[in-house]
Amino acid sequence: MEATRVLFICVHNSARSQMAETYLQHFGGDRFHVESAGFEPRPINPLVIQAMGEEGFDLTAKESHSVFEYYKEGRLYDYIITVCGQEEDKCPLFPGLQKRLHWPFPDPENLEGTDEEKLAGVRTIRDAVRLKVRDWVKSLEDAGQFSSNS
């Protein structure tokens, strides 16, 4: 069975989409070919690297990617999942035929306070992303898209 192709998109590809990509790789394994990209790529947020590292995921070597580059390369996906917050008007769309989902999460870039307070906020976002991805994989298993043993 061919892997389900998924692209996570957020504005900068520096936090939410990187977390979602990592968790889908973790929970979905080889059942998914997963990538992430952004409209205005930036380096991965250091607090995201730290928060994901707390769960055993090393994002230090991860790079941000451009939605436009992926489109120009002709990449195709079964699912496009935007993870921009409801308040963001720049959440990009990826052209082409696919199933589109929108999972709004707050942008860690907008967190305020001390570094520890910002890290606590990133952990909250990380935990919400993990739960959403895990539940989505389970819903696909329950719908018979693939078995949980794949």
C-alpha positions as CSV (number, residue, x, y, z in Angstrom):
1,M,0.0,0.0,0.0
2,E,1.3,3.4,-1.0
3,A,2.0,5.9,1.9
4,T,-0.5,8.7,2.4
5,R,1.1,11.9,1.4
6,V,0.6,14.8,3.9
7,L,1.8,18.4,3.8
8,F,1.5,20.5,7.0
9,I,1.5,24.3,6.3
10,C,1.9,27.3,8.5
11,V,3.2,30.8,7.9
12,H,6.9,30.3,8.8
13,N,7.4,26.6,9.0
14,S,9.2,27.3,12.2
15,A,7.0,25.8,14.9
16,R,3.5,24.3,14.5
17,S,4.0,22.6,11.1
18,Q,7.3,21.2,12.3
19,M,5.8,19.8,15.4
20,A,2.9,18.3,13.4
21,E,5.3,16.7,10.9
22,T,7.3,15.2,13.7
23,Y,4.3,13.7,15.5
24,L,2.8,12.3,12.3
25,Q,6.1,10.6,11.5
26,H,6.1,9.2,15.0
27,F,2.5,8.0,15.2
28,G,2.0,7.1,11.5
29,G,5.4,5.6,10.6
30,D,5.8,4.5,7.1
31,R,2.1,4.7,6.4
32,F,2.7,8.4,5.7
33,H,5.0,10.4,3.6
34,V,4.9,13.7,5.6
35,E,6.5,17.1,4.9
36,S,6.0,20.6,6.2
37,A,6.4,24.0,4.6
38,G,5.6,27.7,5.0
39,F,4.7,30.8,3.2
40,E,7.7,32.8,4.7
41,P,10.1,30.1,6.0
42,R,12.2,31.0,9.0
43,P,14.6,29.0,11.2
44,I,13.0,26.7,13.7
45,N,12.0,28.5,16.9
46,P,14.6,27.6,19.6
47,L,11.8,27.1,22.2
48,V,10.1,24.6,19.8
49,I,13.5,22.7,19.5
50,Q,13.7,22.7,23.3
51,A,10.1,21.6,23.9
52,M,10.3,18.8,21.3
53,G,13.6,17.7,22.7
54,E,11.9,17.2,26.1
55,E,9.9,14.4,24.4
56,G,12.9,12.9,22.7
57,F,12.6,14.6,19.2
58,D,15.8,16.3,18.0
59,L,14.8,19.2,15.6
60,T,18.2,20.9,15.7
61,A,19.1,19.8,12.2
62,K,15.6,20.5,10.8
63,E,15.2,23.1,8.1
64,S,12.2,25.2,7.1
65,H,10.9,24.8,3.6
66,S,8.9,27.0,1.2
67,V,5.4,26.1,0.0
68,F,6.2,27.7,-3.3
69,E,9.3,25.6,-3.9
70,Y,7.3,22.4,-3.2
71,Y,4.6,23.6,-5.6
72,K,7.2,24.5,-8.3
73,E,8.6,21.0,-7.9
74,G,5.2,19.5,-8.7
75,R,4.8,17.7,-5.4
76,L,1.4,16.2,-4.8
77,Y,-0.3,15.4,-1.5
78,D,-3.3,13.4,-0.4
79,Y,-3.9,15.8,2.6
80,I,-3.0,19.5,3.0
81,I,-3.3,20.4,6.7
82,T,-2.9,24.1,7.7
83,V,-2.0,24.7,11.3
84,C,-2.2,28.5,11.4
85,G,-4.2,30.1,14.1
86,Q,-7.7,31.4,13.4
87,E,-6.5,35.0,13.6
88,E,-3.9,34.6,10.9
89,D,-4.9,35.9,7.5
90,K,-1.7,34.7,5.7
91,C,-2.2,31.0,6.2
92,P,-1.2,29.8,2.7
93,L,-3.2,27.4,0.5
94,F,-1.4,24.8,-1.6
95,P,-2.9,24.4,-5.1
96,G,-4.0,21.1,-6.5
97,L,-6.5,18.4,-5.7
98,Q,-6.3,17.0,-2.2
99,K,-8.2,16.9,1.1
100,R,-7.8,20.1,3.0
101,L,-8.0,20.2,6.8
102,H,-7.5,23.2,9.1
103,W,-6.2,22.7,12.6
104,P,-5.7,26.1,14.2
105,F,-3.0,26.4,16.8
106,P,-1.6,29.6,18.3
107,D,1.7,30.9,16.9
108,P,4.5,30.4,19.4
109,E,6.0,33.6,18.0
110,N,3.2,35.6,19.6
111,L,3.8,34.3,23.1
112,E,4.7,36.9,25.7
113,G,6.5,36.9,29.0
114,T,9.7,35.5,30.4
115,D,11.6,32.7,28.5
116,E,10.1,30.2,31.0
117,E,6.6,31.5,30.4
118,K,7.1,31.4,26.7
119,L,8.4,27.8,27.0
120,A,5.4,26.8,29.0
121,G,3.2,28.2,26.2
122,V,5.1,26.3,23.6
123,R,4.7,23.1,25.7
124,T,0.9,23.7,25.7
125,I,0.9,24.2,21.9
126,R,3.1,21.1,21.5
127,D,0.8,19.0,23.6
128,A,-2.3,20.1,21.6
129,V,-0.5,19.3,18.3
130,R,0.5,15.9,19.6
131,L,-3.1,15.1,20.7
132,K,-4.6,16.3,17.4
133,V,-2.2,14.3,15.3
134,R,-2.5,11.2,17.4
135,D,-6.3,11.4,17.3
136,W,-6.3,12.0,13.5
137,V,-4.2,8.9,12.9
138,K,-6.5,6.9,15.1
139,S,-9.6,8.2,13.2
140,L,-8.0,7.1,9.9
141,E,-7.3,3.6,11.4
142,D,-10.9,3.5,12.7
143,A,-12.2,4.4,9.2
144,G,-10.2,1.5,7.7
145,Q,-7.8,3.7,5.8
146,F,-5.1,1.4,7.1
147,S,-4.6,-1.0,10.0
148,S,-3.0,0.0,13.3
149,N,-0.5,-2.8,12.6
150,S,0.7,-1.4,9.3
